[in-house]
Amino acid sequence: VIRGRGEVWMRESFKPRQIVAMCAEVPLRYREVLPLFSGPERHGDFSHWVKILAGAQGIIANVTNVDHLFPSVRYGSGDLSNTDLSGRILADLESGMYAVCHAGTPCNTWSRVRKNPGGPPPIRSSQDPMATWMPTTYWEYNKLQLHNHLFHFTFDLFKRGSLLPAKTTYGLENPAR
């Protein structure tokens, strides 16, 4: 987790209860939560539980889900590879709109499941996490390029956000690879 003003906390994954606790540290007007790569909002998902747990503590959490495969209520397009959208998100972070920005970058090229017998072969490794080798199929190549771009977008967003005076907490959930 990268917190505003240069504090850095590392953790493999976060539960909604931990995100709500982070929200409680931020002044009331900053109760916006931004999950990136979240998919559409659905019952029982991360957004659902953040709202439930925040409400139990008297916090109103407005969650804006953004995913490159689905439209976003606030931003329209959810395509995080689009520089216009990423610029709008960064501007909102700079303004201090969000208490928490949490990302779980697309994982089907990172997944450990790829090591299971009968499944697709691994694309990434501990020695080559960005998979700089040339994939064997067109699909693998395109997917890998997009996922690497989205990873770099997320990393750059968090790095830039950590330099902002706003007290936004940043959380990154990814496989431990």
Secondary structure in CASP SS format (residue, H / E / C, confidence):
PFRMAT SS
TARGET T0000
AUTHOR 0000-0000-0000
METHOD secondary structure of the structure
MODEL  1
V C 1.00
I E 1.00
R E 1.00
G C 1.00
R C 1.00
G C 1.00
E C 1.00
V E 1.00
W C 1.00
M C 1.00
R C 1.00
E C 1.00
S C 1.00
F C 1.00
K C 1.00
P H 1.00
R H 1.00
Q H 1.00
I H 1.00
V H 1.00
A H 1.00
M H 1.00
C H 1.00
A H 1.00
E C 1.00
V C 1.00
P C 1.00
L H 1.00
R H 1.00
Y H 1.00
R C 1.00
E E 1.00
V E 1.00
L E 1.00
P E 1.00
L E 1.00
F C 1.00
S C 1.00
G C 1.00
P C 1.00
E C 1.00
R C 1.00
H C 1.00
G C 1.00
D C 1.00
F H 1.00
S H 1.00
H H 1.00
W H 1.00
V H 1.00
K H 1.00
I H 1.00
L H 1.00
A H 1.00
G H 1.00
A H 1.00
Q C 1.00
G C 1.00
I C 1.00
I C 1.00
A C 1.00
N E 1.00
V E 1.00
T C 1.00
N C 1.00
V E 1.00
D E 1.00
H C 1.00
L C 1.00
F E 1.00
P C 1.00
S E 1.00
V C 1.00
R C 1.00
Y C 1.00
G E 1.00
S C 1.00
G C 1.00
D C 1.00
L C 1.00
S C 1.00
N C 1.00
T H 1.00
D H 1.00
L H 1.00
S H 1.00
G H 1.00
R H 1.00
I H 1.00
L H 1.00
A H 1.00
D H 1.00
L H 1.00
E H 1.00
S C 1.00
G C 1.00
M C 1.00
Y E 1.00
A E 1.00
V E 1.00
C E 1.00
H E 1.00
A E 1.00
G C 1.00
T C 1.00
P C 1.00
C C 1.00
N C 1.00
T C 1.00
W C 1.00
S C 1.00
R H 1.00
V H 1.00
R H 1.00
K H 1.00
N C 1.00
P C 1.00
G C 1.00
G C 1.00
P C 1.00
P C 1.00
P C 1.00
I C 1.00
R C 1.00
S C 1.00
S C 1.00
Q C 1.00
D C 1.00
P C 1.00
M C 1.00
A C 1.00
T C 1.00
W C 1.00
M C 1.00
P C 1.00
T C 1.00
T C 1.00
Y H 1.00
W H 1.00
E H 1.00
Y H 1.00
N H 1.00
K H 1.00
L H 1.00
Q H 1.00
L H 1.00
H H 1.00
N H 1.00
H H 1.00
L H 1.00
F H 1.00
H H 1.00
F H 1.00
T H 1.00
F H 1.00
D H 1.00
L H 1.00
F H 1.00
K H 1.00
R H 1.00
G H 1.00
S H 1.00
L C 1.00
L C 1.00
P C 1.00
A C 1.00
K C 1.00
T C 1.00
T E 1.00
Y E 1.00
G E 1.00
L E 1.00
E C 1.00
N C 1.00
P C 1.00
A C 1.00
R C 1.00
END
